[in-house]
C-alpha cells in the first residue's frame, strides 16, 4: 500500500507536528527585533513576559501577527473549502513557519506545498506528512535531499511536477541510479505561452501524459497541476480569462488522462489555486467528473497567503473574489489582515515628510510599496488610530521609510518617537525578512512568537 492510499478523511487523526524542540529553544540575542529581557528565554515562554508593543517593550522595527485575524482566516478557509468540496495544501513558502503550519493542519489542511527541495527537508524536520512540491526537480543535490526523505520514511506522501519528456527522463535516470525502491509520484504541470514552467498546449500535455504513463512503475502519474497566478495586471478581464484558461486545461487533461488510463491507482489530484484565484480553481475543478474510470478525484487548492492575508494586494482583490465565488464565499467580511510592521518616527526633516525606522530590509516592496495603517503616540492616544487617507510611503531605503502627507500637510502631526504601523502587499516577502514575528492580541500585547526558516 502506498502513502497515497492513506488519504485523510473526516474523523481521521489530526496532524501534530514536532514543535517541542523549537518551542524549548532559547531565543538568541542575535535575533532581529528581540528585546533584551527576552534573550535566552524559550520561544514558548515569550508570551509570559508581559511585553507590549504599545508600551515600548519591543525594539522597532518589529513584525507582528494578530492572533484574532490568524484564527479567523484559518477557520474561514476551512469553511470555504468545505463549502466548495475541495482540499487545501497551503503553500508553506509564504511563511516558512512550522508553528503556522500547525494552525493550518488544525483547521483541516490535507498537506503542505513546497517550492524547493530545501523546503521539503525543512518540512520533514517538523513532521509534515504530505508534501506537494510545486516545482521541477533537476539538480543532483536537490534530488539527493528528496531521495533521502523518501528512503527514511516509507509513509511520507510526496508529489513533484513534470512538464517535459526531458524532465521525466532525468527523474527516471536519477531514481534508477539511486536504486529507489518506491515510485516517484508526479503531477503533469500545465503552463502558458510566455509564462514559466508547464506544458504550453493540450497536444504537449497529452503526449507528456502518455509518456509518464509509460514510465511506470518507476514514475507514476497522480494528477494535473497549474499555477494560474502567473497572470497579473490591471486588465481584470484579460487576467481572469488567462487564469481560467489554465485551470480549464487542468480539467480537460484530467478527463483525457482518466479516459486513456494515464494515472496510477488511487486518487487523481487536480491542483491549482494560488492566493488570487483559488475561488475560480475550486469552482472549475470541483465540477470535473471521473465516473466509470475507476478513479476518484481530489481537488487541492494551494493558497499560502490566506492565513496572514494583507492590507494591500490581496485585500484589493478580495471584493472581486467574493463576486466570483458567490454562495461558496459565505457570509461576513472574508479574510482579514493579520500582518503589520511597526516602526518609530525618527525624523521630521521638512514639512509634509516623516522618516521612519523600517525599510527594504523589513517590508515587502516587490508587489507594491507598503503603506501606513496606524499611528500611535503614547502621550496622546489610548489606542492606535487610523492614519489620514492621504499619508503614503513614497520611498524606501534599506532601513528607512519616507512617509509623505497630501496637500493638507498631515504629516506635520507626526513627532519624533511616534509609532507607525505599516501594512504590506504580498506578505511572503515580509515573512522572509523576519526570523521572529510576534503574535499579539488586539491590544498589541505579545502572546508569543513565530520562528521562520527561509
Helices and strands as residue ranges (DSSP letters): G 3-5, H 20-24, G 36-38, G 43-49, E 62-66, H 67-84, E 87-91, G 92-94, H 98-106, E 111-114, H 117-125, E 130-133, H 140-152, E 157-162, H 165-178, E 184-190, H 202-214, E 219-226, G 228-230, H 236-260, E 268-272, H 278-285, E 297-301, H 313-325, G 326-329, E 339-350, E 353-356, E 371-376, E 385-386, E 392-396, E 401-404, G 410-413, E 419-423, H 428-431, E 436-440, E 446-451
